[in-house]
C-alpha cells in the first residue's frame, strides 16, 4: 500500500482540489492497482477541512499541535500502521500530477525530492515570477526540498527516525537524516506538483515564507537561495 500524507490547518478553500488530484494519481495505471490511502492531518482545524476530506475519501486525523513536523509524523505513523510501504507527502494548497505517485516509484530510490511550480503569482506580480524563474532549478539533479513534493520508502523513513517536531524545515531535516543513514535519494523534476504562492502561508520557514522574505529584502539578487 502507498500512503499519502497531507497536513492541513483550516484549508477548506483548497483541500478539495488537492484531494481530487491525489485520487487521480492513485488511479494511474502504472501503479498496477496497488492500494493508495490518504490521510489529511487536521492540525488545529476549526473549519470544514475535515468534512471535505471525508467527502473525498480521505482518512482524517485531528491533532492540536500547530506544528507541521508533528503533523507529517502523525500522518506517516498512521499510514505505516495501515501497512504502507511507501509514503508520499504533499500540502493542502498543492495539486499533484496524474503520474505523481507512479513517477516517484519509477525512480527506484529510497527517497524522492521533487520540484514545484507555482499556480499563479497574483499576490506578488510579474517581478517575483521572473525572479523565481531565474533562480529556481526545475530540472533533474536540483537540490530543492519541498514537503509538497516528497516521497520516501517506509523502511528508509524509519531508519532515518522520521520527521522531527519542527514548525518549519521538517522536510529539510528529514532529507539530511536520510543522507546520513545512506539512503539513496533521487533529485527529480519528473514527479510534478503545482503549489500556491499565497502570502497567508502556514509554515514560518516554508516556501511561502521564503517568497515573502525575498520580497521584503527588495534586493532581488539572483543568488538568493530557495528551499
TIMI-933469 format. One record per atom (N, C-alpha, C, O): x, y, z; residue in one letter. Coordinates in steps of 0.1 Angstrom, whole numbers, plus 5000, padded with zeros to 4 digits. Example, Ala and Ser with C-alpha at 12.3 -4.5 7.8 and 13.67 -1.06 7.14 Angstrom:
% TIMI-933469
513249435078A 512349555078A 513249675078A 514249675085A 512849785071S 513749895071S 512950005079S 513450115080S 
% end
This chain:
% TIMI-933469
500849885000X 500050005000X 500950125000X 502050135006X 500450234993X 501050364993X 500250455002X 499050465001X 500950525011X 500250625020X 500650765016X 501750805014X 499550845014X 499750995011X 499351075024X 498351055029X 500251165028X 500051235040X 499951385036X 500851445029X 498951455041X 498651595038X 498351665051X 497351645057X 499351745056X 498951835068X 498051945064X 498252005053X 497251985073X 496252095069X 495952175082X 495652115092X 495852305080X 495352395090X 494352495084X 494752585077X 493052465086X 492052555080X 492252575065X 492452685060X 492052465058X 492352465043X 491052435035X 491152375024X 489952475040X 488652435033X 488552495019X 487852435011X 489252595016X 489152655003X 490052574992X 489752594980X 490952504997X 491952444988X 492052284989X 492452224979X 491552224999X 491752085002X 491051994991X 491551894988X 489852044986X 489151954976X 490051934963X 490151824958X 490552044958X 491352034946X 492651944948X 492951874940X 493251964960X 494351874963X 494051734964X 494651644957X 492951694971X 492551554972X 492051494959X 492251384956X 491351574951X 490951524937X 492251494929X 492251384922X 493251574930X 494451544922X 495151414927X 495651344920X 495151394941X 495751274946X 494951154942X 495451044939X 493551164942X 492751054937X 493051014923X 493150894919X 493251114915X 493651084901X 495051014900X 495150924892X 495951064908X 497351004908X 497250864913X 497950774908X 496350834923X 496150704928X 495650604918X 495850484919X 494950654908X 494350564898X 495250544886X 494850484876X 496450594886X 497350584875X 497550434872X 497850354881X 497550394859X 497650254855X 499050204859X 499150074860X 500050284859X 501350234862X 501550184876X 502550124879X 500550214885X 500650164899X 500150024899X 500149954910X 499549974888X 499149834887X 498049794898X 498049684903X 497249894901X 496149864910X 496549864925X 495749824933X 497749904928X 498149904942X 497350004950X 497050114946X 496949964962X 496050044971X 496850174975X 498050164978X 496050284974X 496650414979X 495650464989X 494450474987X 496150495001X 495350555012X 495850695014X 497150715014X 494950785017X 495350925020X 494850965034X 493750935037X 495651035041X 495251095054X 495551245054X 496551295050X 494551315058X 494651465060X 494751485075X 493851455083X 495951535079X 496151565093X 495651695097X 496151795092X 494551705104X 493851825108X 494551895120X 494151865131X 495451975117X 496252035128X 495552175132X 495752275126X 494852165144X 494152285149X 493252345139X 493152465137X 492452255133X 491452305123X 490152335130X 489752265139X 489552445126X 488252475131X 487352525119X 486452615121X 487552475107X 486752505096X 486152365090X 486052265097X 485852365077X 485252245071X 486252155064X 485952075056X 487552175067X 488552095060X 488351945063X 488351865053X 488051905075X 487851765078X 486651705071X 486751595065X 485551775071X 484351725064X 484551715049X 484151615043X 485251805043X 485551795029X 486551685026X 486351615016X 487551665035X 488451555033X 487751415033X 487951335024X 486751405042X 486051275042X 485151255030X 485051145025X 484651365025X 483851355013X 484651315001X 484051254991X 485951335001X 486851294990X 487551164993X 488451124986X 487051095003X 487550955006X 488850945014X 489450845015X 489251055020X 490451055028X 490151025042X 489151055047X 491150965049X 491150955063X 491451085069X 492151175063X 490951115081X 491351235088X 491951205102X 491551105108X 492851285106X 493551265119X 493651395126X 494551475122X 492751425136X 492851555143X 494051555153X 494151465161X 494751665152X 495751695163X 495651845166X 494951915160X 496351885176X 496252025181X 497652075184X 497852145194X 498652055175X 499952085178X 500452215172X 501452275176X 499752255161X 500252375153X 501652365150X 502452455151X 502052245144X 503452215141X 503452115129X 502952005130X 504052165118X 503952085106X 504751955107X 504451855101X 505851965114X 506751845116X 505951735123X 505951615119X 505251775134X 504451675141X 503251625133X 502851515134X 502651715125X 501551675117X 502051575106X 501351465105X 503151595100X 503651495090X 503951365096X 503651255091X 504551375108X 504951255115X 503751175120X 503751055118X 502751245124X 501551175129X 500851105117X 500350985118X 500751175106X 500251105094X 501050995089X 500450885085X 502351005089X 503250895085X 503050775094X 502950665089X 502950795107X 502750685117X 501450615114X 501450485114X 500450685111X 499150625108X 499250535095X 498750425095X 499850595085X 499950515072X 500850395074X 500550295068X 501850405082X 502750285084X 501950185092X 502050065089X 501150225101X 500350125109X 499250055100X 498849945103X 498950125089X 497950065079X 498649975069X 498049915061X 500049975069X 500749885061X 501449945049X 501849885039X 501650085049X 502250155038X 503650115036X 504450105046X 504050085024X 505450055020X 506150185015X 507350195016X 505350275011X 505850405005X 505050515011X 503850505011X 505650625014X 505050745020X 505250865010X 506350895007X 504150925006X 504251044997X 503651165005X 502551155011X 504351275004X 503851395012X 503651505002X 504351534993X 502451575004X 502251704997X 501551795007X 501351765019X 501151915002X 500452015010X 499052045005X 498752024994X 498252095014X 496852125011X 496652225001X 495652234994X 497652314999X 497552424989X 498152384976X 498452464967X 498352254974X 499152204962X 498252104954X 497352044960X 498552094941X 497851994933X 498951904926X 499951964920X 498851774927X 499851684922X 499451644908X 498251644904X 500351594900X 500051554886X 499551414886X 499651334896X 498851364876X 498351234875X 499351124876X 499051014880X 500651154873X 501751054874X 502551074887X 503651024888X 502151154896X 502951194907X 503451074915X 504651064918X 502550984919X 503050864926X 503750764918X 504850714922X 503350734906X 504050644898X 505450694894X 506350614892X 505550824892X 506850884889X 507850864900X 509050834898X 507350884913X 508250864924X 508750714925X 509950694926X 507850624923X 508150484925X 509150434913X 509950354915X 508950494901X 509650454890X 511150494891X 511950434884X 511550574900X 512950614902X 513750514910X 514950524910X 513050424917X 513650314924X 514750364933X 515850304934X 514450464941X 515350514952X 514650504965X 513450484966X 515350524976X 514850524989X 513950644992X 512950644999X 514250754985X 513550884987X 513650964974X 514550954966X 512551044972X 512451134960X 512151274965X 511151294971X 513051364961X 512851504963X 512451564949X 513251574940X 511151614949X 510651674936X 510651824936X 510951884947X 510451884925X 510352024924X 508852074924X 507951994924X 508652204924X 507352264924X 507352374913X 508352434910X 506152394908X 505852514900X 504752594907X 504052534915X 504552714903X 503652804910X 502452824902X 502452854890X 501252814908X 499952824901X 499752964896X 499452984884X 499953064904X 499753204900X 500453294910X 500653264921X 500853414904X 501753504912X 500953624916X 501553734918X 499653624916X 498853744918X 499253824931X 499153944931X 499653744941X 500053814953X 501353884953X 501653974961X 502153854942X 503453914941X 503653994928X 504254094928X 503153934917X 503354004905X 504453954896X 505153854900X 504654014885X 505553964874X 506953964878X 507753884874X 507354064887X 508754074891X 509153944899X 510253894896X 508353904908X 508653784915X 508753654906X 509553574908X 507753654897X 507753534888X 509153524880X 509653424879X 509553644875X 510853644867X 511953604876X 512853534872X 511953654889X 513053624898X 513053474901X 514153414901X 511853414904X 511753274907X 512353194895X 513153104897X 511853224883X 512353154871X 513853164869X 514453064864X 514453274874X 515853294872X 516753214882X 517853164879X 516153194894X 516953124905X 516552984908X 517352914915X 515452944903X 514952804907X 515352704896X 515152734884X 515752584900X 516152484891X 515052374890X 514952294899X 514252394880X 513152294878X 513652184868X 513152184857X 514652104873X 515252004864X 515851894873X 516051914885X 516151784867X 516851684874X 518151724880X 518751814875X 518551664891X 519751704899X 519651834905X 520751894909X 518451894907X 518252014915X 518651974930X 518951854933X 518552074939X 518852044953X 517752114962X 518052154973X 516552124956X 515452184964X 514752074972X 514751954968X 514252114983X 513452024992X 512152084995X 512052195001X 511052014992X 509752064994X 508851955001X 508751844996X 508251995012X 507251905018X 506151875009X 505351775010X 505851964999X 504751954990X 505051844979X 504151804972X 506251804978X 506651704968X 507751614972X 508951634969X 507451524981X 508451444988X 507951304989X 506751284993X 508751204986X 508351064988X 509550984994X 510751014992X 509250885002X 510250805009X 509650665012X 508550655015X 510550565011X 510150435015X 509950425030X 510650495037X 509050345034X 508850335049X 510050285056X 510450335066X 510850195049X 512050145056X 513050255058X 513650265069X 513250335048X 514250445049X 513750555059X 514550605066X 512450575058X 511850675068X 512150635082X 512550715090X 511850515085X 512050465099X 513550465102X 513950495114X 514350425093X 515850425095X 516350565098X 517250585106X 515750665092X 516150805095X 515550865107X 515850975111X 514550795113X 513950845125X 512750935123X 512250985133X 512250945111X 511051015108X 511251165109X 512351225110X 510051235108X 510051385109X 510351435123X 509851375133X 511151535125X 511351595138X 510151695141X 509551745131X 509951725153X 508851815157X 509151965155X 509352035164X 509351995142X 509752135138X 508652205132X 507852155124X 508452335135X 507452425129X 507752455114X 506752495107X 508952435110X 509252455096X 510552385093X 511352345103X 510952365081X 512152295077X 512252155081X 513352095082X 511052095085X 511051955089X 511451865077X 511951755079X 511051905065X 511451825053X 512951825051X 513551725047X 513551945053X 515051955051X 515751875061X 516751805058X 515251875074X 515851785084X 515751645081X 516651565084X 514651595076X 514451455072X 515451415061X 516051315062X 515551495051X 516451465040X 517851465045X 518651375040X 518251555053X 519551555059X 519851425066X 520951365065X 518851375074X 519051255081X 519051135072X 519751035074X 518251135061X 518251025051X 519651015045X 520150905043X 520251135042X 521651135037X 522551075047X 523450995043X 522451105059X 523351055070X 523250895071X 524250835073X 522150845069X 521950695071X 522150625057X 521950505057X 522650695047X 523050635035X 521850595025X 522050515017X 520750665027X 519650635018X 519950695004X 520550795002X 519450624994X 519550674980X 518450774977X 517250744980X 518850894972X 517851004970X 517851044956X 518951074950X 516751044950X 516551104936X 516151244937X 515151274943X 516951334931X 516551474930X 515951494916X 516651524906X 514651474915X 514051464902X 512951574900X 512251614909X 512851614887X 511751704883X 510651634877X 509751694871X 510651494877X 509651424870X 508351414878X 507251434872X 508351394891X 507051404898X 506651544899X 507351624906X 505551584893X 505151724892X 504151764903X 503151684906X 504351884909X 503451934918X 503352084915X 504352154914X 502052134915X 501852284914X 501352334928X 500452274933X 502052434933X 501752484946X 501352634945X 501352694934X 500952694956X 500552834956X 501652924961X 502552874969X 501553044958X 502453154963X 501753244972X 502053364972X 500853194980X 499953274988X 500853344999X 501753285004X 500353465003X 501053535014X 500553495027X 501253525037X 499453425028X 498953375041X 499453235043X 498753135044X 500853215043X 501453085044X 501353035058X 501053115067X 501552905060X 501352835072X 502652815080X 502752855092X 503652765073X 504952735079X 505852855080X 506052915069X 506352895091X 507153015092X 508453015084X 509053125082X 508952895080X 510152895073X 510052815060X 511052775054X 508752805055X 508552725043X 508652805030X 509152915030X 508052745019X 508152805006X 507552945006X 508153045001X 506352965012X 505653095012X 506453195020X 506553315015X 506953155031X 507753245039X 509053285032X 509453405033X 509653195024X 510853235017X 510553335006X 511253435005X 509453324999X 509053424989X 508753554996X 509153664991X 508153555007X 507853685014X 509153745019X 509253875018X 510153665023X 511353725027X 512153785016X 512753895017X 512053725004X 512753774992X 512153914988X 512854004985X 510753914989X 510154044986X 510454154996X 510754264992X 510554115009X 510854215019X 512254275018X 512454385021X 513154185014X 514554235012X 514654335001X 515454425002X 513854314991X 513854414980X 515154414971X 515354494963X 516054314974X 517254314966X 517154244953X 517854274944X 516354134952X 516154054940X 517454004935X 517754004923X 518353964944X 519653914940X 519453774934X 518753694941X 519953744923X 519753614916X 520353494924X 519853384922X 521253524933X 521853414940X 521053374953X 521353274960X 519953444955X 519053414967X 518653264967X 518153214957X 518853194978X 518553054979X 517053034981X 516453114988X 516552934974X 515252884977X 515252744982X 516152664978X 514352704990X 514352564996X 514152464985X 514152344988X 
% end
